[in-house]
């Protein structure tokens, strides 16, 4: 996959969130006559952030995630979430898996995890 499209209330706010916590700060481009904001990470993966004012109903299991290189990186991100008031919805720390799930500004659940290769 090359991109994921998300319906968001404020594309700029979402871009700031994903840039600050998940590395989507490597480029940006507006599409669809300036309504959909694409933001890119270091691998070139893009989030397409399109404006949407209706409530989005999501199943509880729906989430997307990123892999981190070490358990300490997951723990550091969790600490940043706590310090910044980002809602953490799940935390898991096991010998073979460390994960934190948070909510973005629109209620999507995003997971950052480490597991051995």
C-alpha positions as CSV (number, residue, x, y, z in Angstrom):
1,X,0.0,0.0,0.0
2,X,1.1,3.6,-0.7
3,X,-1.5,5.6,1.3
4,X,-4.4,5.5,3.7
5,X,-7.3,8.0,3.4
6,X,-8.9,9.2,6.6
7,X,-12.0,11.4,7.0
8,X,-11.0,14.1,9.5
9,X,-12.6,17.3,10.9
10,X,-9.4,19.4,10.4
11,X,-6.7,18.2,8.0
12,X,-4.1,20.6,9.4
13,X,-4.7,19.5,13.0
14,X,-4.5,15.8,12.0
15,X,-1.3,16.5,10.0
16,X,0.3,18.1,13.1
17,X,-0.7,15.1,15.2
18,X,0.7,12.5,12.8
19,X,3.8,14.6,12.2
20,X,4.5,15.0,15.9
21,X,4.0,11.3,16.9
22,X,4.3,9.1,13.9
23,X,6.8,10.8,11.5
24,X,4.5,12.1,8.9
25,X,6.6,15.2,8.5
26,X,8.5,14.4,5.3
27,X,6.4,16.3,2.9
28,X,2.9,17.4,2.2
29,X,0.7,18.2,-0.8
30,X,-2.8,19.4,-1.2
31,X,-5.1,17.6,-3.8
32,X,-8.7,17.9,-4.9
33,X,-8.6,21.7,-5.3
34,X,-7.0,22.2,-1.9
35,X,-9.3,20.0,0.2
36,X,-7.4,16.8,0.8
37,X,-4.0,17.0,2.5
38,X,-1.4,14.3,1.8
39,X,1.3,14.0,4.4
40,X,4.3,11.6,4.0
41,X,6.6,9.6,6.2
42,X,10.2,8.7,5.6
43,X,9.3,5.6,3.6
44,X,7.0,7.7,1.3
45,X,3.8,6.3,2.8
46,X,1.1,8.9,2.8
47,X,-2.0,9.7,4.8
48,X,-4.7,11.4,2.8
49,X,-6.5,13.7,5.2
50,X,-9.9,14.7,3.8
51,X,-12.4,17.0,5.5
52,X,-15.5,15.4,6.9
53,X,-17.9,17.0,9.3
54,X,-20.1,14.0,10.0
55,X,-19.4,11.7,13.0
56,X,-17.4,8.6,11.9
57,X,-18.7,5.3,13.4
58,X,-15.8,2.9,13.8
59,X,-15.9,-0.7,15.0
60,X,-13.9,-1.2,18.2
61,X,-11.4,-3.5,16.6
62,X,-10.5,-1.0,13.8
63,X,-7.0,0.4,14.1
64,X,-3.8,0.9,12.1
65,X,-0.3,1.0,13.3
66,X,3.4,1.5,12.9
67,X,6.3,-0.7,13.9
68,X,9.0,0.8,16.2
69,X,12.6,-0.5,16.4
70,X,12.8,-1.3,20.1
71,X,10.6,-1.7,23.2
72,X,12.1,1.5,24.7
73,X,10.9,3.5,21.7
74,X,7.3,2.3,22.4
75,X,7.6,3.2,26.1
76,X,9.0,6.6,25.2
77,X,6.1,7.3,22.8
78,X,3.7,6.2,25.5
79,X,5.4,8.7,27.9
80,X,5.0,11.4,25.4
81,X,1.3,10.6,24.9
82,X,0.8,10.8,28.7
83,X,2.8,14.1,29.0
84,X,0.8,15.7,26.1
85,X,-2.6,14.5,27.2
86,X,-3.1,12.1,24.2
87,X,-5.6,9.4,25.1
88,X,-4.0,6.0,25.5
89,X,-6.6,3.3,25.0
90,X,-4.4,0.2,25.4
91,X,-0.9,-0.7,26.7
92,X,0.8,-4.1,26.4
93,X,4.2,-5.1,27.6
94,X,5.3,-8.7,27.1
95,X,8.7,-10.3,26.3
96,X,7.8,-10.7,22.6
97,X,5.5,-7.7,22.1
98,X,5.3,-4.1,23.4
99,X,2.4,-1.9,22.1
100,X,0.6,1.3,22.9
101,X,-2.6,2.4,21.2
102,X,-3.8,6.0,21.3
103,X,-6.7,8.0,19.8
104,X,-6.0,10.6,17.2
105,X,-8.0,13.9,17.2
106,X,-10.8,12.3,15.3
107,X,-11.1,9.1,17.3
108,X,-9.1,6.7,15.1
109,X,-7.0,4.3,17.1
110,X,-3.4,4.2,16.2
111,X,-1.0,1.5,17.4
112,X,2.8,1.8,17.8
113,X,4.4,-1.6,18.5
114,X,7.6,-3.6,18.7
115,X,8.0,-7.3,18.2
116,X,11.2,-9.3,17.4
117,X,11.7,-10.1,13.7
